Amino acid sequence: MSLAAVPEAVHVRAPGKINVYLGVGGRHDDGYHSLATVFQAVSLYEDVIAYPDDGFSLSVSGIDDPSTVPVDDRNLAMRAAKMLAAATGYTAGVHLELRKSVPVAGGMGGGSADAAAALVACDALWNTGLSPQRLHELAARLGADVPFALHGGTAVGTGRGDQLNPALARGRFDWVLVTSEAGLSTPAIYARLDEHRAQNGALADDPPLSLDVPIPVLQALRAGDPHSLAACMYNDLEVPALLERPSLDEVIKAGLEAGALSGIVSGSGPTIAFLCESPESARYVQGELQASGRVALHVHGPVAGARIISA
Ligand code: ATP
């Protein structure tokens, strides 16, 4: 590779996600749960810019409290860059600039989007030319939600959520997201779920259930029909998220009163995702929620996965 081939910087954008459906099965010995989920990538993006450097460093902007996002090896984007370097034998480094828009610990896979973006950005910056399949393998090693952030669109995730199959989705779905200042810890919400199930007679370490995404969810997506989709959106993590943060119940009620078709905890929360009938209806719901002092964002899906904006 000649020096002239090295770009000055590579800018990659990757989307946050909503779990339109999330069924959680039994817990495996390694602590992971089996999942059957439908992801939809939405138009709330993480921007990652990779600059050539001798070592590895990372900076973060777009967040109110810098202490919530680590800038060392605990950061998923940093781990992604180092994993790619190790996998390809690349010997120099990178400076990663993270411009965050997806709420931290919000249940929308922001860290996973950063990791997917970092993989794509470093692969382009370093000219390592990984195949989509190799990128997918590295993504799956980084975290269950990372492969989806690479692919985007609408997809069914099984296994730990990392075995992906594209789902047909027609048209666009309009969502209003209500974010919370304080995040929720994903492991804590899964632990709450296990506890709740144990108290209600199910054993947390039962053999993994055979899980399937219900056909009506896939039919509603294929038809592009928000009314049908609203009727079958579901999240097994909603009960533990509401137990952990009871005030989210008020948020859901407020969105429904404002005219949303349905409201659901996104992933492990605390972001609430409201599905709306149309862009106009979403703007109205957003306005009503903002008027009551909440942070409400109007986004749409599905959108593309991690992609290069400039190089
Ligand atoms: P999940 O993918 O488990 O649903 P989430 O979307 O709820 O996660 P993230 O914002 O991805 O939450 O991050 C959860 C935690 O991971 C944060 O509290 C932070 O400590 C750590 N973290 C590591 N890397 C990142 C990153 N690039 N951006 C944000 N948080 C990160």
Boltz pocket constraint, residues with backbone or C-beta under 6 A from the ligand:
constraints:
  - pocket:
      binder: B
      contacts: [[A, 68], [A, 69], [A, 70], [A, 74], [A, 75], [A, 76], [A, 77], [A, 98], [A, 102], [A, 103], [A, 104], [A, 105], [A, 106], [A, 107], [A, 108], [A, 109], [A, 110], [A, 111], [A, 112], [A, 114], [A, 115], [A, 145], [A, 183], [A, 184], [A, 186], [A, 267], [A, 268], [A, 269]]
      max_distance: 6.0
